[in-house]
Amino acid sequence: MNLVQFAAEVRAARAVLGWSQTELARRTAVTQRAIYCIEQNIVQPRMQTEERIIEAFTDAGLRFELLSSGGFKMTVPNKAIARPRSGRTK
């Protein structure tokens, strides 16, 4: 997989889901620093780490499709979209 594209997918998926790097790290049993390094394209993730990240996003309902143009398309079910948190409680 193209590392720059994978980094972009991880950042985009986290944004849509409203997950922090720490949250993704918790769900994939890696460190927050590892997620940061992957997103910044500093390191190539191990195959197992990449698979865990993909599995976490798949479990959340996200689907990725590689495009012939070199980009990707992410399909997001409504239930997976992060909702803004209200500052008020009732």
C-alpha positions in Angstrom: 0.0 0.0 0.0 1.1 3.5 -0.7 2.3 4.9 2.6 1.4 8.5 1.9 -2.1 7.4 0.9 -2.4 5.2 4.0 -1.4 8.1 6.2 -4.1 10.2 4.6 -6.7 7.5 5.1 -5.9 7.2 8.7 -6.2 10.9 9.3 -9.4 11.1 7.3 -11.0 8.2 9.1 -10.1 9.5 12.5 -11.6 12.9 11.7 -14.9 11.4 10.5 -15.2 9.1 13.5 -14.1 11.8 15.9 -11.3 9.6 17.3 -8.1 11.0 18.7 -4.8 9.4 18.0 -5.0 8.1 21.5 -8.4 6.5 20.9 -7.2 4.8 17.7 -4.1 3.6 19.5 -6.2 2.1 22.3 -8.4 0.3 19.7 -5.4 -1.1 17.9 -3.1 -1.9 20.8 -0.3 0.4 19.6 1.0 3.6 21.1 -0.3 7.1 20.3 3.3 7.9 19.1 3.1 5.1 16.6 -0.2 6.5 15.2 1.4 9.9 15.0 4.4 8.6 13.1 2.2 6.7 10.7 0.0 9.7 10.0 3.1 11.9 9.5 4.6 9.2 7.2 7.7 9.0 9.4 7.6 5.2 9.6 6.2 2.4 7.6 3.8 0.5 9.9 4.3 -3.2 10.5 1.9 -5.3 8.5 0.1 -6.4 11.7 -0.3 -2.7 12.8 -1.7 -1.8 9.4 -4.1 -4.7 9.6 -5.3 -3.6 13.1 -5.9 -0.1 12.0 -7.9 -1.2 8.9 -9.8 -3.6 11.1 -10.7 -0.9 13.6 -12.0 1.3 10.8 -13.9 -1.6 9.2 -15.5 -2.4 12.6 -16.6 1.2 12.8 -18.4 0.8 9.4 -15.9 2.7 7.2 -15.1 1.4 3.7 -12.2 2.5 1.5 -11.9 2.1 -2.2 -8.7 2.9 -4.1 -9.3 5.0 -7.2 -7.5 4.6 -10.5 -6.5 8.3 -10.2 -4.4 7.3 -7.2 -6.7 8.7 -4.5 -9.2 6.9 -2.4 -12.9 7.1 -1.7 -14.2 6.5 1.9 -17.8 5.4 2.4 -19.1 6.4 5.8 -22.5 5.1 7.2 -24.5 7.8 9.0 -24.1 6.0 12.3 -20.3 6.3 12.2 -20.1 10.0 11.7 -18.9 11.8 14.8 -21.5 14.1 16.2 -20.4 17.4 17.8 -20.7 17.3 21.5 -23.0 19.8 23.1 -21.5 21.8 25.9 -24.8 21.8 27.7 -26.4 19.0 29.6 -30.0 18.7 30.5 
